[in-house]
Amino acid sequence: MATVFNFSHPLSPTAVEKLEEMTGDDLAFAEISLQRIDQSQPIKPQIRAAIRESAGNGVAPDYIIPPAYVPAAVVLARIYPAAKFVRLDALGTPPQWLPAEIF
């Protein structure tokens, strides 16, 4: 079983099914909200706290669905360099999961 940290919107059952097809894994999801990011404070401790609240300590993701907030996505890439970032291409027909690039 692979772990997914989802920092985006909740996924539909179809989106979960498609992601499992792409990865070839059964997936366990941790839905993590970053809606309370205080931009006047360091971001990394806030992200770590949100992860602890949702996923617990010591859980490392195999896959990350990054947040739309780019500074947070960059921090996540630094915290979890081995995780694979994925995004949903909703404009494709049919919609499909693609690797996401964090520079």
C-alpha positions as CSV (number, residue, x, y, z in Angstrom):
1,M,0.0,0.0,0.0
2,A,1.3,3.4,-1.0
3,T,0.6,6.7,0.9
4,V,-0.7,9.8,-0.8
5,F,-0.6,13.2,0.8
6,N,-3.4,15.2,-0.9
7,F,-3.0,19.0,-0.4
8,S,-5.6,19.7,-3.1
9,H,-9.4,19.2,-3.2
10,P,-10.9,15.9,-2.1
11,L,-10.8,13.4,-5.0
12,S,-13.8,11.7,-6.5
13,P,-13.9,7.9,-6.5
14,T,-13.2,8.0,-10.3
15,A,-10.1,10.1,-9.7
16,V,-8.9,7.8,-7.0
17,E,-9.4,4.8,-9.3
18,K,-7.5,6.5,-12.1
19,L,-4.6,7.3,-9.8
20,E,-4.4,3.7,-8.6
21,E,-4.3,2.6,-12.2
22,M,-1.5,5.0,-13.0
23,T,0.6,4.0,-9.9
24,G,-0.2,0.3,-9.9
25,D,-0.7,0.6,-6.1
26,D,-3.5,0.4,-3.6
27,L,-3.5,3.9,-2.1
28,A,-4.0,5.2,1.4
29,F,-4.9,9.0,1.4
30,A,-4.1,11.7,4.0
31,E,-6.2,14.8,3.2
32,I,-4.1,17.7,4.4
33,S,-5.4,21.3,4.4
34,L,-3.1,24.3,4.1
35,Q,-5.9,26.9,4.2
36,R,-4.6,28.4,7.4
37,I,-1.1,29.3,6.1
38,D,0.1,32.5,7.7
39,Q,2.3,34.1,5.1
40,S,3.9,36.4,7.7
41,Q,5.3,33.3,9.4
42,P,7.8,30.6,8.2
43,I,5.9,28.1,6.0
44,K,7.9,24.9,6.7
45,P,6.8,24.6,10.4
46,Q,3.2,25.3,9.4
47,I,3.3,22.5,6.8
48,R,4.9,20.1,9.2
49,A,2.2,20.9,11.8
50,A,-0.6,20.3,9.2
51,I,0.9,17.0,8.2
52,R,1.2,15.9,11.8
53,E,-2.5,16.8,12.4
54,S,-3.7,14.8,9.4
55,A,-1.2,12.0,8.9
56,G,0.7,11.7,12.2
57,N,4.4,11.7,12.9
58,G,6.8,9.6,10.9
59,V,4.5,9.0,7.9
60,A,6.3,9.6,4.6
61,P,4.3,9.9,1.4
62,D,5.0,7.9,-1.8
63,Y,2.9,10.4,-3.8
64,I,2.0,14.0,-3.2
65,I,-0.8,15.9,-4.9
66,P,0.6,19.4,-4.3
67,P,-1.3,22.5,-3.2
68,A,-1.9,25.3,-5.6
69,Y,0.1,27.6,-3.4
70,V,3.5,27.4,-5.1
71,P,5.8,28.3,-2.1
72,A,4.2,25.4,-0.1
73,A,4.7,23.0,-3.0
74,V,8.4,23.9,-3.2
75,V,8.8,23.4,0.6
76,L,7.1,20.0,0.2
77,A,9.5,19.0,-2.5
78,R,12.4,19.8,-0.1
79,I,10.8,18.0,2.8
80,Y,10.0,14.9,0.8
81,P,12.5,14.7,-2.1
82,A,11.8,11.0,-2.8
83,A,8.0,11.5,-3.2
84,K,6.5,11.5,-6.6
85,F,4.4,14.6,-7.3
86,V,1.3,14.0,-9.4
87,R,-1.4,16.3,-10.8
88,L,-4.8,15.7,-12.5
89,D,-5.0,16.9,-16.1
90,A,-8.7,17.8,-16.0
91,L,-8.6,19.2,-19.6
92,G,-7.6,16.0,-21.2
93,T,-10.2,13.6,-22.6
94,P,-10.5,11.5,-20.5
95,P,-8.9,13.3,-17.5
96,Q,-5.7,11.6,-16.5
97,W,-3.0,11.7,-13.9
98,L,0.4,13.1,-14.9
99,P,3.7,13.6,-13.1
100,A,3.9,17.2,-11.7
101,E,7.2,19.0,-11.9
102,I,8.4,21.2,-9.0
103,F,11.4,23.4,-9.9
